[in-house]
Amino acid sequence: MEYITEPERRIPVIRDVDVLVVGGGPAGLMAAQAAAEGGNHRVMLVESRSYLGGNLTIGLPVLAFLGPRGDQVIYGGAQRFIDRLRARGAASGHKPCKLHMSLTIIDPEEAKNVAFELMEEAGVEVRLYTFVSDAIVEDGVVKGVVVESKAGRQAILARRVIDCTGDGDVAFRAGVPCSKGDAEGGMQPPTLMFSMRGVDVQALRDAIVLHPETYDMDRMPAEQFREGNFITVGLRGRIEEARRSGLDVPVSRTILISGLKPDEIWVNMTRVNGTDSTDPESYTRCEVVARRQMRVVTEYLRRFVPGFAQAEVDKVAPFTGIRESRVIRGKYILTAEDILGGKHFDDKVCLAGYPVDIHHSRGGDCSMYFCDDAYEIPYRVLVPANVGGLLVAGRCASMNHEAMAATRVMSTCMALGEAAGTAARLSLETGVDVGSVDIPLLQQTLVSQGVRLV
Ligand SMILES: Cc1cc2nc3c(=O)[nH]c(=O)nc-3n(C[C@H](O)[C@H](O)[C@H](O)COP(=O)(O)OP(=O)(O)OC[C@H]3O[C@@H](n4cnc5c(N)ncnc54)[C@H](O)[C@@H]3O)c2cc1C
């Protein structure tokens, strides 16, 4: 490869804040809100897109507010976010589900509105259209970031930084060791979500309830589809038939999510294997392929799935959603054994209930491994192994491939974000770095904010 050398240049410092959160997805929103709690600290949230919410805005239900035993495990800021949506008819309750523990349907557009409102109320300064391209590190401690925008290259200094970019962008630039995917680097494939309207949802329900042998559902009893919200995961036989007829359906299971409108269904069925979201060339190809797949999936649904004959595409997510990319190496790396074995951690900061759910990096299938009860996630997964001043929350926290396949759901990411924001705040108040936060104090504070830890 050819290189050029950039001339040294002075860049303006546009802010000097107490806590800087990078990335306004489920983790970042909760991190910023928790860091700003009490109003004693200047908190800033930087987001590269034109709105807040990250994957909360692409048409996904929030999974696993409830745990394997049916009791609610995620509370705190995440629950208050849903409460706010529910108060305006923009979210459902938490519907139990044998496969996903629970699903909570949300309106993607209202999620963006609520995100702005919450940041404003918390006193968080939001900066959109701003991409964090580098980390400022001095003597092994992160002191801020470099941003790029229409205003050029600028610096934001911060006493604590929380990386909620999903891809671990800040941590990676700060020199934190990161990894991607399984032993061969295989990552779960991305999906372009889209919705269809004009669906005869009752016809789909009836088909599943009356003919479970044809409209088979993975692990979920047909009864679950009789009423209320649902996610179909199955209809494998229908896909095989479509494939025999020449349609190149990219996935083995028909995944459909009921919307808040009676004739609306969100479709989770494109899969672009081999995508690396940290490589723009790869991610660009992914967007093009996903659009092509969307046409195939639409045809499959119209021809092979009851209720879709007259349905039309209504909304398409603004970007293809990334299930997996970089994760950092933290002070502890969570494993699937920890999750499935219910390992106890003295520094737990989150309970979660979602199973290990790995969409294969090749082919179009999935493997799931279930736990008996909610599991604990330790604070150390948020703390990078080798730099100070930085916490990392959301799907890029310190987990191996299998563990992140469980903790990646949005309810858990929100809870991890709240833990990181609270820890950053306490570290400033007690005058210690984030790696030395008083754990009992952090746990008590989280509980006082409504978080469930036992
Ligand atoms: C197709 C798909 C289906 C899924 N299904 C479900 C489901 O049904 N239910 C569920 O609960 N979870 C589901 N998940 C998982 C879940 O959506 C994600 O794991 C979760 O949203 C991760 O949250 P996060 O806050 O870590 O990251 P994100 O939601 O990705 O948010 C990251 C934010 O950071 C911003 N950002 C990134 N880099 C930078 C930068 N350098 N500078 C500035 N801003 C930056 C992004 O624009 C984004 O707003 C699914 C994921 C995908 C992709």
The ligand as a Gaussian input file, in Angstrom:
#p B3LYP/6-31G(d) Opt

LIG

0 1
 C      -30.344000      -7.122000      12.392000
 C      -30.252000      -7.102000      13.875000
 C      -31.264000      -7.686000      14.595000
 C      -31.228000      -7.608000      15.972000
 N      -32.314000      -8.042000      16.662000
 C      -32.472000      -7.610000      17.924000
 C      -33.743000      -7.714000      18.549000
 O      -34.713000      -8.199000      17.966000
 N      -33.847000      -7.233000      19.806000
 C      -32.797000      -6.711000      20.503000
 O      -32.979000      -6.307000      21.658000
 N      -31.570000      -6.613000      19.939000
 C      -31.405000      -7.018000      18.652000
 N      -30.202000      -6.859000      18.020000
 C      -29.019000      -6.428000      18.767000
 C      -28.989000      -4.956000      19.104000
 O      -29.739000      -4.186000      18.189000
 C      -27.565000      -4.368000      19.160000
 O      -26.638000      -5.302000      19.635000
 C      -27.566000      -3.157000      20.082000
 O      -28.364000      -2.143000      19.515000
 C      -26.191000      -2.607000      20.348000
 O      -26.331000      -1.406000      21.053000
 P      -25.134000      -0.384000      21.138000
 O      -25.630000       0.808000      21.864000
 O      -23.934000      -1.090000      21.642000
 O      -24.794000      -0.018000      19.601000
 P      -25.668000       0.645000      18.440000
 O      -27.114000       0.414000      18.609000
 O      -25.025000       0.171000      17.185000
 O      -25.370000       2.191000      18.607000
 C      -24.097000       2.733000      18.330000
 C      -24.219000       4.216000      18.024000
 O      -22.931000       4.788000      17.893000
 C      -22.873000       5.618000      16.753000
 N      -21.471000       5.611000      16.300000
 C      -20.772000       4.532000      15.888000
 N      -19.495000       4.879000      15.622000
 C      -19.380000       6.200000      15.881000
 C      -18.297000       7.126000      15.794000
 N      -17.067000       6.734000      15.448000
 N      -18.528000       8.425000      16.112000
 C      -19.773000       8.824000      16.493000
 N      -20.835000       7.986000      16.613000
 C      -20.639000       6.683000      16.308000
 C      -23.823000       4.940000      15.777000
 O      -24.259000       5.839000      14.789000
 C      -24.945000       4.474000      16.703000
 O      -25.926000       5.459000      16.899000
 C      -30.149000      -6.983000      16.630000
 C      -29.103000      -6.437000      15.906000
 C      -29.161000      -6.475000      14.524000
 C      -28.092000      -5.830000      13.741000

